[in-house]
Amino acid sequence: MDENLAALFEANRQRLQSVAYRMLGSLTEAEDAVQETWVRLSRSDPGTIDNLGGWLTTVLSRVCLGVLRTRRSRPEEPIVGDQPDPGSTGPEDEVLLADALGPALLVVLDSLGPTERLAFVLHDLFAVPFEDIAPIVDRSPAAARQLASRARRRIQGIDEAHAADRRRQQEIVEAFLAASRRGDLGTLISLLDPDAVLRADRAAVRSATANRDRGAPLLAPEVRGGAAVAAALCGRAAAAQLALIEGATGAVWAPGGRPRAIFAFRTIGDVVTEIEIITEPAVVKALPVQLLTQ
């Protein structure tokens, strides 16, 4: 394997991880999408790639689009014609909107069609031109612009609710960590949606298996159901600290102030619907993490 190519990919990993997470709303799926992008790069001829950053973004976007389409069965609403959307905002407004949304955006993005989501994320959050987005979604640049505009209209207004949502999410995560430290299974179950899902990356599963002889509980790649998730995490996050991960409240295990394991929480209303455990060093390093005082 070309070590220089690997180094160039690693230089782009953090940006790719961010794009994939906004596209998919799942750290483990984002990690898989980035890894698939690396596999496709390793099988390509680097001499034919003029702009590596653009090539990686295009390939990653197509991988993510495939994942989003697999999740969804209903057809997307058609774009009528290629006329510019009269309700679209200017570049400054788009940047302000994207900055204001933060993690609350992920809940709203789940309501969008795959191509709407891709166009909005690439353009409004990562400044990819519509001319580059168009071939990814198999539309004209004007139609790609309309996809982003339609997504933007659905998202307008949630920034006002975001501050309250984030405060409530922090309260829920704090309560969850405290209950885990106490070994309070009943409280953990009450904080989890009955259909909650726990996902762990391959590195976390391997680590739990290797440390079984030290009393560490086994960890499955995926656990479903509030009671089962509570049992899997009861006592497991005893040393975790509250943190912002990609702008959303979660927790990290950070001995010496260096993040080693990430617990990413997804909440809806007053319950936790999804938790992801990430310990793969390259992914942990690529994620923006800000420790919070408790």
WODARA-V864476 format. One record per residue. N is the residue number from 1. RES is the residue in one letter. PSI is psi in radians with two decimals (999 if undefined). BURIAL is I if it has 9 or more other ideal C-beta (glycine too) atoms within 8 Angstrom, else O. D_LAST is the distance of its C-alpha to the last C-alpha in Angstrom with 1 decimal. Layout:
n={N/N}
res={RES/RES}
psi={PSI/PSI}
burial={BURIAL/BURIAL}
d_last={D_LAST/D_LAST}
This chain:
n={1/2/3/4/5/6/7/8/9/10/11/12/13/14/15/16/17/18/19/20/21/22/23/24/25/26/27/28/29/30/31/32/33/34/35/36/37/38/39/40/41/42/43/44/45/46/47/48/49/50/51/52/53/54/55/56/57/58/59/60/61/62/63/64/65/66/67/68/69/70/71/72/73/74/75/76/77/78/79/80/81/82/83/84/85/86/87/88/89/90/91/92/93/94/95/96/97/98/99/100/101/102/103/104/105/106/107/108/109/110/111/112/113/114/115/116/117/118/119/120/121/122/123/124/125/126/127/128/129/130/131/132/133/134/135/136/137/138/139/140/141/142/143/144/145/146/147/148/149/150/151/152/153/154/155/156/157/158/159/160/161/162/163/164/165/166/167/168/169/170/171/172/173/174/175/176/177/178/179/180/181/182/183/184/185/186/187/188/189/190/191/192/193/194/195/196/197/198/199/200/201/202/203/204/205/206/207/208/209/210/211/212/213/214/215/216/217/218/219/220/221/222/223/224/225/226/227/228/229/230/231/232/233/234/235/236/237/238/239/240/241/242/243/244/245/246/247/248/249/250/251/252/253/254/255/256/257/258/259/260/261/262/263/264/265/266/267/268/269/270/271/272/273/274/275/276/277/278/279/280/281/282/283/284/285/286/287/288/289/290/291/292/293/294}
res={M/D/E/N/L/A/A/L/F/E/A/N/R/Q/R/L/Q/S/V/A/Y/R/M/L/G/S/L/T/E/A/E/D/A/V/Q/E/T/W/V/R/L/S/R/S/D/P/G/T/I/D/N/L/G/G/W/L/T/T/V/L/S/R/V/C/L/G/V/L/R/T/R/R/S/R/P/E/E/P/I/V/G/D/Q/P/D/P/G/S/T/G/P/E/D/E/V/L/L/A/D/A/L/G/P/A/L/L/V/V/L/D/S/L/G/P/T/E/R/L/A/F/V/L/H/D/L/F/A/V/P/F/E/D/I/A/P/I/V/D/R/S/P/A/A/A/R/Q/L/A/S/R/A/R/R/R/I/Q/G/I/D/E/A/H/A/A/D/R/R/R/Q/Q/E/I/V/E/A/F/L/A/A/S/R/R/G/D/L/G/T/L/I/S/L/L/D/P/D/A/V/L/R/A/D/R/A/A/V/R/S/A/T/A/N/R/D/R/G/A/P/L/L/A/P/E/V/R/G/G/A/A/V/A/A/A/L/C/G/R/A/A/A/A/Q/L/A/L/I/E/G/A/T/G/A/V/W/A/P/G/G/R/P/R/A/I/F/A/F/R/T/I/G/D/V/V/T/E/I/E/I/I/T/E/P/A/V/V/K/A/L/P/V/Q/L/L/T/Q}
psi={2.39/1.96/-0.58/-0.70/-0.73/-0.70/-0.70/-0.67/-0.78/-0.57/-0.41/-0.09/-0.78/-0.75/-0.75/-0.70/-0.71/-0.80/-0.82/-0.66/-0.74/-0.58/-0.76/-0.40/0.27/2.19/-0.68/-0.71/-0.63/-0.73/-0.76/-0.68/-0.70/-0.72/-0.70/-0.63/-0.71/-0.73/-0.75/-0.61/-0.74/-0.38/-0.02/3.05/1.84/-0.46/-0.32/-0.02/1.97/-0.71/1.70/-0.74/-0.79/-0.69/-0.79/-0.73/-0.72/-0.83/-0.80/-0.73/-0.70/-0.65/-0.82/-0.68/-0.68/-0.72/-0.79/-0.69/-0.57/-0.62/-0.53/2.41/-0.52/2.50/2.66/2.71/2.39/2.67/2.18/1.95/-3.08/0.50/2.45/2.51/2.04/-0.30/0.05/2.67/2.95/2.98/-0.71/-0.73/-0.66/-0.75/-0.77/-0.72/-0.84/-0.72/-0.60/-0.43/-0.81/-2.54/-0.42/-0.39/-0.63/-0.66/-0.75/-0.65/-0.53/-0.36/-0.12/2.74/2.75/-0.79/-0.59/-0.83/-0.80/-0.80/-0.75/-0.83/-0.86/-0.79/-0.95/-0.55/-0.47/0.20/0.56/2.24/2.62/-0.49/-0.54/-0.48/-0.62/-0.90/-0.42/-0.72/0.07/0.80/2.98/2.81/-0.67/-0.71/-0.63/-0.67/-0.72/-0.64/-0.82/-0.68/-0.71/-0.70/-0.71/-0.68/-0.63/-0.43/-0.40/2.34/-0.32/-0.21/-0.51/-0.62/-0.26/-0.77/-0.78/-0.70/-0.73/-0.70/-0.75/-0.70/-0.72/-0.71/-0.75/-0.78/-0.72/-0.79/-0.66/-0.81/-0.73/-0.74/-0.64/-0.73/-0.65/-0.22/0.53/1.51/-0.69/-0.77/-0.70/-0.78/-0.69/-0.42/-0.10/2.46/2.50/-0.46/0.40/2.66/2.36/2.22/2.46/2.44/3.00/-0.66/-0.67/-0.71/-0.76/-0.75/-0.76/-0.68/-0.74/-0.53/0.24/-0.63/-0.22/0.18/0.02/2.33/2.63/2.70/2.17/2.68/-0.54/2.31/2.30/2.48/2.33/-0.80/-0.72/-0.69/-0.75/-0.77/-0.66/-0.53/-0.14/1.97/-0.23/-0.57/0.54/-0.61/0.13/2.58/2.59/2.44/2.81/2.21/2.03/0.58/-0.13/2.55/2.25/-2.62/2.70/2.59/2.00/1.28/2.27/0.30/0.09/2.00/2.23/-0.48/2.44/2.35/1.81/2.20/2.49/2.17/2.59/2.11/-2.13/0.27/2.75/2.22/-0.40/2.42/2.39/2.34/2.11/2.15/-0.08/2.05/-0.75/-0.64/-0.77/-0.75/-0.57/-0.33/2.34/2.07/2.29/2.00/2.45/2.51/2.52/999}
burial={O/O/O/O/I/I/O/I/I/O/O/I/I/I/I/I/I/I/I/I/I/I/I/I/I/I/I/I/I/I/I/O/I/I/O/I/I/I/O/I/I/O/O/O/O/I/O/O/I/O/O/I/O/O/I/I/I/I/I/I/I/I/I/I/I/O/I/I/O/O/O/O/O/O/O/O/O/O/I/O/O/O/O/O/I/O/O/I/O/O/O/O/O/I/I/O/I/I/O/O/I/I/I/I/I/I/O/I/I/O/O/I/O/I/I/I/I/I/I/I/I/I/I/I/I/I/O/O/O/I/O/I/I/I/O/I/I/O/I/O/I/I/I/I/I/I/I/I/I/I/I/I/O/I/I/O/O/I/I/O/I/I/O/O/I/I/O/I/I/I/O/I/I/I/I/I/I/I/I/I/I/O/O/I/I/O/I/I/I/O/I/I/I/O/O/I/I/I/I/I/I/O/I/I/I/O/I/I/I/O/I/I/O/O/O/O/O/O/I/O/O/O/I/I/I/I/O/I/I/I/O/I/I/I/I/O/I/O/O/I/I/I/I/I/I/I/O/I/I/I/I/I/I/I/O/O/O/O/I/I/I/I/I/I/I/I/I/O/O/O/I/I/I/I/I/I/I/I/I/I/O/O/I/I/O/I/I/O/I/O/I/I/O/O}
d_last={45.4/45.4/42.6/42.7/42.2/39.2/37.7/38.3/36.7/33.5/33.5/33.3/30.9/27.7/29.6/31.2/28.0/26.6/30.0/30.2/26.7/27.6/31.0/30.0/26.4/25.9/24.6/27.1/30.0/29.1/29.3/32.6/34.0/33.2/34.8/37.8/38.1/38.3/41.0/43.0/42.8/43.9/46.9/47.9/50.1/47.9/51.1/51.3/47.8/48.0/44.4/42.0/38.9/40.8/42.3/39.0/37.6/40.7/40.7/37.1/37.6/40.6/38.7/35.9/38.6/40.3/37.1/36.6/40.3/40.1/37.4/39.5/42.9/43.9/45.7/44.1/45.7/48.3/48.2/51.4/53.1/51.7/51.6/48.6/46.2/46.9/43.4/41.6/39.5/39.9/37.9/35.7/34.8/34.1/31.6/29.8/29.8/28.4/25.6/24.6/24.4/21.7/20.7/22.4/25.5/25.6/26.3/29.1/30.5/31.1/33.7/35.6/38.6/38.2/40.2/38.5/35.0/36.3/38.0/35.1/32.6/35.0/36.3/33.5/30.5/32.4/35.5/38.1/41.5/43.1/46.1/44.0/42.3/45.7/47.1/44.0/44.3/48.1/48.5/49.9/47.6/48.3/47.3/44.1/43.3/44.0/41.6/38.7/39.8/40.0/36.5/35.3/37.0/35.2/31.8/32.5/30.5/27.4/25.4/25.4/23.7/21.3/18.7/18.7/18.7/15.6/13.7/15.1/14.5/10.7/11.1/13.4/11.6/8.5/11.5/13.4/11.2/10.9/14.7/15.4/14.1/16.2/19.1/19.4/21.9/22.9/19.5/19.1/22.7/22.1/19.3/21.7/24.8/27.9/28.9/25.5/26.0/24.3/25.6/25.3/27.0/29.8/27.9/25.4/28.3/30.3/27.5/27.1/30.9/31.2/28.7/30.3/32.2/29.0/28.0/25.9/26.7/28.8/27.4/29.6/29.6/29.3/28.5/29.4/28.7/25.7/26.8/27.5/24.2/22.3/24.5/24.0/20.2/19.9/18.4/18.6/15.0/14.0/12.8/11.3/8.0/7.1/9.6/12.5/15.8/18.9/17.0/15.9/12.6/12.6/11.4/12.9/14.1/14.3/16.0/16.6/14.5/17.3/16.7/19.0/18.3/17.0/16.3/17.4/17.2/19.9/19.7/22.5/22.3/20.2/20.5/19.8/23.1/22.5/20.4/21.5/20.9/21.9/22.7/25.8/25.3/27.1/25.2/21.7/22.9/24.3/21.2/19.2/15.6/12.8/9.5/6.5/3.8/0.0}
